[in-house]
Amino acid sequence: MSILCGIPVLESVYCLICARWAYKRCLHSAGHESEYWPVASTIEFDPVPRLCRAILSIKEPMVDHGLNPQWVISRKSYKDTKGRAPPYLIYLDHDNADVVLALRGLNLARESDYAVLLDNKLGRKKFNGGYVHNGLLKAAVSVLESESEVLRKLLEENPKYMLTFAGHSLGSGVAAMLAMVVVENMDKLGIEERKRVRCYAIAPARCMSLNLAVKYADVINSVVLQDDFLPRTSTPLEDIFKSIFCLPCLLCLRCMRDTFIPEERLLRDPRRLYAPGRLYHIVERKLFRCGRYPPVVRTAVPVDGRLEHIVLSCNATKDHEIVWIEKEAQRALDLMHKEEYTMNIPPVQKMERQKTLARDHSEQHRAALRRAITLAVPDAFSSSEYGTFHETYSYNGSSESSPMLLKNSRKSASSNWDELLIHYFDKDGSGKVVFQPSSSGNDS
């Protein structure tokens, strides 16, 4: 009898839990995540629309996306990459003093793209004290091995130009891996300063652990449009694209699961993957309001609350499309320029603003590293002025590191490229590098 009386109580508790979950999820909007982030400036957000157009030109080479055909150094198709990486182009942008390597996003009709996504296992590949997506890292190594001489020559001929990696969706993960590998092996491209390398991951995949995401926040920038699902779901990429035809069901199930997991537990999982680097969030819709509003771009280097919760929105997949991202990014940039013109800011003041911005970004980066230590994020300790992490360094409560440690860290970084080649490539008797395909997927 007591058991029968307890059943209604359990049902009531269950209903209350479900009601609480529904209340939290339905009222959660993308604007809540970046509500208190600083507003991005024109200087830092300026490259985003043109890099989106460069990515679009890979997908639609016959359409004019504003690129000068004479400045396109090379275009690589699936046939050229042999399915090891998505198609990409190298563009020498003289107008903006930039050497751009842009990669296209996932092609649902290409088996090789799925092979890259499926080549992963949680915690399988460790890189520089953190974890990364194995297939995306392998694709990045393949691209860099093919194009390192071309990039090195372009950078030597244009010593004041930046080296920019950009990609969308699948390509964003490869671009982020490229930036990390190049930063740890700058001598391969003849680069002397870390600040000469940057990456813009458009609608990024969650491809690296939290310590790496914070560590490379001075190099990698992620651009997220409103409710985009991909940077928010911690579901492995292979599971997402296996379930592409039932994606809403998968997102709802993942949303329910993550609601009941404490954030402290998520942050302390060293193998959990996150969107990389500094985040730029384009917000253009508001809760309980219809239509699009003038877009606002907010930016930060968050540690906790780094796009952790899926937004239940009918725009969650639409906001992932590169066409919409380019359109809204350009619209946001035009509004920034209009505001600057209205305020009539003189050139000298703009230069001062650029210096202030660089200083603010550096301070935010250091603050994020300290926050990671406070939250007990695994391996979230600093072993150099850039906030790098080193496996052999044990945090003792001080952020300072010894000269010997920094020397060992540089040696470790310089050997990363050789280790990657040994892992993914084999050298035959002629000295040529031969790609070793993974057993987890076949190239198309």
C-alpha positions as CSV (number, residue, x, y, z in Angstrom):
1,M,0.0,0.0,0.0
2,S,2.8,2.4,0.9
3,I,4.4,1.7,-2.5
4,L,1.2,2.6,-4.3
5,C,1.0,5.9,-2.3
6,G,4.6,6.7,-3.3
7,I,3.9,6.4,-7.0
8,P,2.0,9.7,-7.3
9,V,4.8,11.5,-5.3
10,L,7.4,10.2,-7.8
11,E,5.3,11.3,-10.7
12,S,4.9,14.7,-9.2
13,V,8.7,15.0,-8.7
14,Y,9.3,13.8,-12.2
15,C,6.8,16.4,-13.6
16,L,8.4,19.2,-11.6
17,I,11.9,18.2,-12.9
18,C,10.6,18.2,-16.5
19,A,8.8,21.5,-16.0
20,R,12.0,23.1,-14.6
21,W,14.0,21.8,-17.6
22,A,11.4,23.0,-20.1
23,Y,11.3,26.4,-18.3
24,K,15.1,26.8,-18.4
25,R,15.5,25.6,-22.0
26,C,12.7,27.7,-23.5
27,L,13.8,30.9,-21.8
28,H,17.5,30.3,-22.6
29,S,18.5,32.4,-25.6
30,A,21.8,32.9,-27.4
31,G,21.9,36.6,-26.2
32,H,22.2,35.4,-22.5
33,E,25.6,33.9,-23.1
34,S,27.3,37.1,-24.4
35,E,25.1,39.6,-22.6
36,Y,28.0,41.0,-20.5
37,W,30.8,40.6,-23.1
38,P,32.4,43.8,-24.4
39,V,31.3,45.0,-27.9
40,A,33.7,44.2,-30.6
41,S,35.4,47.1,-32.5
42,T,35.7,47.7,-36.3
43,I,39.4,47.0,-36.2
44,E,39.2,43.5,-34.8
45,F,36.1,42.4,-36.7
46,D,37.0,43.9,-40.1
47,P,38.6,40.7,-41.6
48,V,35.5,38.5,-41.0
49,P,33.2,39.4,-43.9
50,R,36.0,39.3,-46.5
51,L,37.3,35.9,-45.2
52,C,33.7,34.6,-45.4
53,R,33.7,35.6,-49.1
54,A,37.1,33.9,-49.6
55,I,35.5,30.7,-48.3
56,L,32.4,31.1,-50.4
57,S,34.7,31.5,-53.5
58,I,36.0,27.9,-52.9
59,K,32.4,26.6,-52.9
60,E,31.4,28.8,-55.9
61,P,34.5,29.5,-57.9
62,M,32.6,30.9,-60.9
63,V,30.8,33.5,-58.8
64,D,32.4,36.9,-58.1
65,H,32.9,37.2,-54.4
66,G,35.2,40.2,-54.5
67,L,38.5,38.3,-54.9
68,N,41.0,39.5,-57.5
69,P,41.7,36.4,-59.7
70,Q,45.3,37.5,-60.3
71,W,46.0,37.3,-56.5
72,V,44.8,33.7,-56.2
73,I,48.0,31.7,-55.9
74,S,46.4,28.2,-56.0
75,R,43.2,26.3,-55.7
76,K,43.1,22.8,-54.5
77,S,40.1,20.5,-55.1
78,Y,39.2,17.1,-53.6
79,K,41.2,15.5,-56.4
80,D,44.3,17.5,-55.4
81,T,44.0,16.8,-51.7
82,K,43.1,13.1,-52.3
83,G,40.3,13.4,-49.7
84,R,42.8,14.0,-46.9
85,A,41.5,17.6,-46.4
86,P,38.6,19.8,-47.7
87,P,39.3,22.0,-50.7
88,Y,41.1,25.2,-50.1
89,L,42.7,28.2,-51.7
90,I,45.8,30.4,-51.1
91,Y,45.1,34.1,-51.7
92,L,47.6,36.9,-51.6
93,D,45.6,39.9,-50.5
94,H,47.7,43.0,-51.2
95,D,44.9,45.4,-50.2
96,N,44.9,44.1,-46.6
97,A,48.6,42.9,-46.4
98,D,47.5,39.3,-45.8
99,V,48.4,35.8,-47.0
100,V,45.2,33.8,-46.7
101,L,44.7,30.1,-46.7
102,A,40.9,29.5,-46.7
103,L,39.2,26.1,-46.4
104,R,35.6,25.2,-47.3
105,G,33.1,23.6,-45.0
106,L,31.6,20.1,-45.0
107,N,30.3,18.7,-48.3
108,L,27.5,16.3,-47.5
109,A,28.0,14.5,-50.8
110,R,31.7,13.7,-50.2
111,E,32.7,10.5,-48.4
112,S,36.2,11.8,-47.7
113,D,34.8,14.7,-45.5
114,Y,33.0,12.1,-43.3
115,A,36.2,10.1,-43.1
116,V,37.9,13.1,-41.6
117,L,35.1,13.6,-39.1
118,L,34.9,9.9,-38.2
119,D,38.7,9.6,-37.6
120,N,38.4,10.5,-33.9
121,K,38.0,9.0,-30.5
122,L,37.6,11.0,-27.3
123,G,41.0,11.4,-25.8
124,R,42.8,9.7,-28.7
125,K,45.1,12.5,-29.8
126,K,47.0,14.6,-27.3
127,F,48.7,17.8,-28.5
128,N,50.8,20.2,-26.5
129,G,49.2,19.3,-23.1
130,G,45.6,19.1,-24.3
131,Y,43.4,17.0,-26.5
132,V,42.3,17.7,-30.1
133,H,40.2,16.1,-32.8
134,N,42.5,13.5,-34.5
135,G,41.0,13.7,-38.0
136,L,41.1,17.5,-38.1
137,L,44.7,17.5,-36.9
138,K,45.7,14.9,-39.6
139,A,44.0,17.1,-42.3
140,A,45.9,20.1,-41.1
141,V,49.3,18.3,-41.2
142,S,48.5,17.1,-44.7
143,V,47.7,20.7,-45.9
144,L,50.8,22.2,-44.2
145,E,53.1,19.5,-45.6
146,S,51.8,20.3,-49.1
147,E,51.8,24.1,-48.9
148,S,54.6,24.9,-46.5
149,E,57.1,25.9,-49.2
150,V,54.5,28.1,-51.0
151,L,53.6,29.8,-47.7
152,R,57.2,30.3,-46.7
153,K,58.0,31.9,-50.1
154,L,55.0,34.3,-49.9
155,L,55.9,35.3,-46.4
156,E,59.5,35.9,-47.3
157,E,58.6,38.0,-50.3
158,N,56.1,40.0,-48.2
159,P,57.7,40.3,-44.7
160,K,55.0,42.7,-43.4
161,Y,52.1,40.5,-44.3
162,M,50.0,38.5,-41.9
163,L,49.4,34.7,-42.3
164,T,45.7,34.1,-41.9
165,F,44.0,30.7,-41.8
166,A,40.2,30.7,-42.2
167,G,37.6,28.0,-42.5
168,H,33.9,27.2,-42.1
169,S,32.4,24.3,-40.2
170,L,34.7,21.3,-41.0
171,G,37.2,23.7,-42.5
172,S,37.2,25.8,-39.3
173,G,38.5,22.9,-37.3
174,V,41.3,22.3,-39.9
175,A,42.2,26.0,-39.8
176,A,42.4,26.0,-36.0
177,M,44.7,23.0,-36.1
178,L,46.8,24.7,-38.8
179,A,47.2,27.7,-36.6
180,M,48.3,25.7,-33.6
181,V,50.8,23.6,-35.5
182,V,52.3,26.7,-37.2
183,V,52.6,28.6,-33.9
184,E,54.5,25.6,-32.4
185,N,56.7,25.3,-35.5
186,M,57.2,28.9,-36.7
187,D,60.6,28.1,-38.0
188,K,59.1,25.9,-40.7
189,L,57.6,28.9,-42.4
190,G,60.3,31.4,-41.4
191,I,58.0,33.2,-39.0
192,E,59.7,34.9,-36.0
193,E,56.7,36.4,-34.2
194,R,53.7,34.6,-32.9
195,K,51.5,37.7,-33.6
196,R,52.0,37.3,-37.3
197,V,49.8,34.2,-37.3
198,R,46.0,34.3,-36.9
199,C,43.0,32.2,-37.5
200,Y,39.3,32.9,-38.0
201,A,37.1,29.8,-37.5
202,I,33.7,30.6,-38.9
203,A,30.9,28.5,-37.3
204,P,33.6,26.5,-35.6
205,A,33.5,22.8,-34.7
206,R,34.4,21.9,-31.1
207,C,37.9,20.6,-31.8
208,M,40.2,21.2,-28.8
209,S,40.2,20.9,-25.1
210,L,39.5,23.9,-22.9
211,N,43.2,24.5,-21.9
212,L,44.2,24.7,-25.6
213,A,41.1,26.9,-26.4
214,V,42.2,29.4,-23.9
215,K,45.9,29.1,-24.6
216,Y,45.6,30.0,-28.3
217,A,43.0,32.7,-27.8
218,D,45.6,35.3,-28.9
219,V,45.9,33.6,-32.3
220,I,42.5,31.8,-33.0
221,N,39.2,33.7,-33.3
222,S,35.9,31.9,-33.5
223,V,32.8,33.6,-35.1
224,V,29.4,32.4,-34.1
225,L,26.1,33.6,-35.5
226,Q,23.3,33.8,-32.9
227,D,21.9,30.2,-32.3
228,D,24.4,28.1,-34.4
229,F,24.2,24.6,-33.0
230,L,27.7,23.3,-33.9
231,P,29.9,25.4,-31.5
232,R,27.4,24.5,-28.7
233,T,27.0,20.8,-28.8
234,S,29.6,18.6,-27.2
235,T,28.3,15.7,-29.1
236,P,31.2,14.2,-31.1
237,L,31.3,15.4,-34.7
238,E,31.0,11.9,-36.0
239,D,27.7,11.4,-34.1
240,I,26.3,14.7,-35.4
241,F,26.8,13.8,-39.0
242,K,25.8,10.2,-38.6
243,S,22.5,11.6,-37.4
244,I,22.2,14.5,-39.9
245,F,18.7,13.5,-40.9
246,C,17.5,13.4,-37.3
247,L,19.6,16.3,-36.1
248,P,16.7,18.0,-34.1
249,C,16.1,14.8,-32.1
250,L,19.8,14.5,-31.3
251,L,20.1,18.1,-30.3
252,C,17.0,17.8,-28.0
253,L,18.4,14.7,-26.3
254,R,21.8,16.2,-25.9
255,C,20.2,19.4,-24.5
256,M,18.3,17.3,-21.9
257,R,21.4,15.4,-20.9
258,D,23.6,18.5,-20.5
259,T,21.0,20.3,-18.3
260,F,21.5,17.8,-15.5
261,I,25.3,17.7,-15.6
262,P,27.0,20.3,-13.3
263,E,29.2,22.7,-15.1
264,E,32.0,22.2,-12.7
265,R,32.1,18.5,-13.7
266,L,32.2,19.5,-17.4
267,L,35.1,21.9,-17.0
268,R,37.2,19.4,-15.2
269,D,37.0,16.8,-18.0
270,P,40.3,17.2,-19.8
271,R,39.1,15.4,-22.9
272,R,35.9,17.5,-23.5
273,L,36.3,19.5,-26.7
274,Y,35.3,23.2,-27.1
275,A,35.1,25.9,-29.7
276,P,38.6,27.4,-30.1
277,G,40.1,30.7,-29.1
278,R,38.5,34.1,-28.7
279,L,34.8,34.1,-29.4
280,Y,32.9,36.7,-31.5
281,H,29.2,36.3,-31.1
282,I,26.9,38.0,-33.6
283,V,23.5,38.7,-31.9
284,E,20.6,39.8,-34.1
285,R,17.4,38.3,-32.4
286,K,15.9,38.8,-29.0
287,L,13.8,36.6,-26.8
288,F,10.0,36.9,-27.4
289,R,10.6,39.4,-30.2
290,C,10.0,38.7,-33.9
291,G,12.3,39.5,-36.8
292,R,16.0,40.4,-37.0
293,Y,17.5,43.4,-35.3
294,P,20.6,45.4,-36.1
295,P,23.3,42.9,-35.3
296,V,25.7,43.5,-32.4
297,V,29.0,41.7,-32.2
298,R,30.3,40.9,-28.7
299,T,33.7,39.3,-27.9
300,A,35.4,37.7,-25.0
301,V,37.7,34.8,-24.0
302,P,35.3,32.9,-21.8
303,V,36.3,29.9,-19.7
304,D,33.1,28.9,-17.9
305,G,30.0,29.4,-20.0
306,R,31.9,28.9,-23.3
307,L,28.8,28.2,-25.5
308,E,27.9,25.3,-23.2
309,H,24.1,25.1,-23.8
310,I,22.3,24.3,-27.0
311,V,19.6,26.9,-28.0
312,L,16.3,25.3,-28.9
313,S,15.6,27.5,-31.9
314,C,14.3,27.0,-35.4
315,N,17.3,29.0,-36.6
316,A,19.9,26.7,-35.0
317,T,20.9,25.1,-38.3
318,K,20.2,28.1,-40.5
319,D,22.6,30.2,-38.5
320,H,25.3,27.7,-39.4
321,E,25.2,28.6,-43.1
322,I,28.2,30.5,-44.4
323,V,25.9,32.7,-46.7
324,W,24.0,34.0,-43.7
325,I,27.1,34.5,-41.6
326,E,28.7,36.6,-44.3
327,K,25.6,38.6,-44.8
328,E,25.1,39.4,-41.1
329,A,28.8,39.9,-40.5
330,Q,28.9,42.5,-43.3
331,R,25.8,44.1,-42.0
332,A,27.3,44.4,-38.5
333,L,30.6,45.8,-39.9
334,D,28.7,48.4,-41.9
335,L,26.9,49.6,-38.7
336,M,30.3,49.8,-36.9
337,H,31.7,51.9,-39.8
338,K,28.6,54.1,-39.8
339,E,28.9,54.7,-36.1
340,E,32.6,55.7,-36.5
341,Y,31.7,58.0,-39.3
342,T,29.0,59.7,-37.2
343,M,31.4,60.1,-34.3
344,N,34.0,61.5,-36.8
345,I,37.0,59.7,-35.1
346,P,40.3,61.1,-36.4
347,P,43.0,58.8,-37.7
348,V,45.4,59.4,-34.8
349,Q,42.7,58.4,-32.4
350,K,42.1,55.2,-34.4
351,M,45.7,54.3,-34.1
352,E,45.6,54.9,-30.3
353,R,42.4,52.7,-30.2
354,Q,44.3,49.9,-32.0
355,K,47.1,50.0,-29.4
356,T,44.5,50.0,-26.6
357,L,42.6,47.1,-28.2
358,A,45.8,45.0,-28.3
359,R,46.5,45.7,-24.7
360,D,42.9,44.9,-23.7
361,H,43.0,41.6,-25.6
362,S,46.3,40.7,-23.8
363,E,44.8,41.5,-20.4
364,Q,41.6,39.5,-21.2
365,H,43.8,36.5,-22.3
366,R,45.8,36.6,-19.0
367,A,42.5,36.9,-17.0
368,A,41.1,33.9,-18.8
369,L,44.2,31.8,-17.9
370,R,43.9,32.8,-14.3
371,R,40.2,32.0,-14.3
372,A,41.0,28.5,-15.8
373,I,43.4,27.9,-12.9
374,T,40.7,29.0,-10.4
375,L,38.2,26.6,-11.9
376,A,40.8,23.7,-11.7
377,V,40.7,23.2,-15.5
378,P,43.3,20.4,-16.2
379,D,46.7,21.6,-17.3
380,A,45.5,25.2,-17.1
381,F,48.8,26.7,-15.9
382,S,51.0,29.1,-17.6
383,S,54.6,28.3,-18.6
384,S,55.4,31.2,-20.8
385,E,54.5,34.8,-21.6
386,Y,51.9,33.5,-24.1
387,G,50.1,31.3,-21.5
388,T,51.4,28.1,-23.0
389,F,50.9,24.8,-21.2
390,H,53.6,22.1,-20.7
391,E,53.0,18.6,-19.6
392,T,56.1,18.4,-17.4
393,Y,55.3,21.6,-15.5
394,S,53.4,21.2,-12.2
395,Y,51.5,24.2,-11.0
396,N,52.7,25.3,-7.6
397,G,50.6,28.4,-7.1
398,S,52.9,30.7,-8.9
399,S,52.5,31.9,-12.5
400,E,56.3,32.3,-13.0
401,S,58.5,29.7,-14.7
402,S,62.2,29.1,-14.8
403,P,64.4,29.9,-17.8
404,M,65.3,26.2,-18.0
405,L,61.7,25.3,-18.3
406,L,61.1,27.8,-21.1
407,K,64.1,26.4,-22.9
408,N,62.8,22.9,-22.6
409,S,59.3,24.1,-23.7
410,R,60.8,25.6,-26.9
411,K,62.6,22.4,-27.6
412,S,59.4,20.4,-27.1
413,A,57.6,22.8,-29.5
414,S,60.2,22.6,-32.2
415,S,60.0,18.8,-32.2
416,N,56.2,18.8,-32.6
417,W,56.4,18.9,-36.4
418,D,58.8,15.9,-36.6
419,E,56.5,14.0,-34.2
420,L,53.5,14.7,-36.3
421,L,55.2,13.6,-39.5
422,I,56.3,10.3,-37.8
423,H,52.8,9.7,-36.6
424,Y,51.0,10.5,-39.9
425,F,53.6,10.0,-42.6
426,D,56.3,7.5,-43.5
427,K,59.4,8.2,-45.5
428,D,60.4,5.7,-48.2
429,G,63.9,5.1,-49.5
430,S,63.7,8.1,-51.8
431,G,63.1,10.5,-49.0
432,K,59.6,11.4,-50.2
433,V,56.8,11.7,-47.7
434,V,54.1,9.1,-48.1
435,F,50.7,9.6,-46.4
436,Q,49.6,6.7,-44.2
437,P,45.8,6.5,-44.3
438,S,43.8,5.9,-41.2
439,S,42.0,2.6,-40.7
440,S,39.0,4.5,-39.4
441,G,37.8,5.8,-42.8
442,N,38.4,5.5,-46.5
443,D,39.1,8.3,-48.9
444,S,36.5,8.8,-51.6
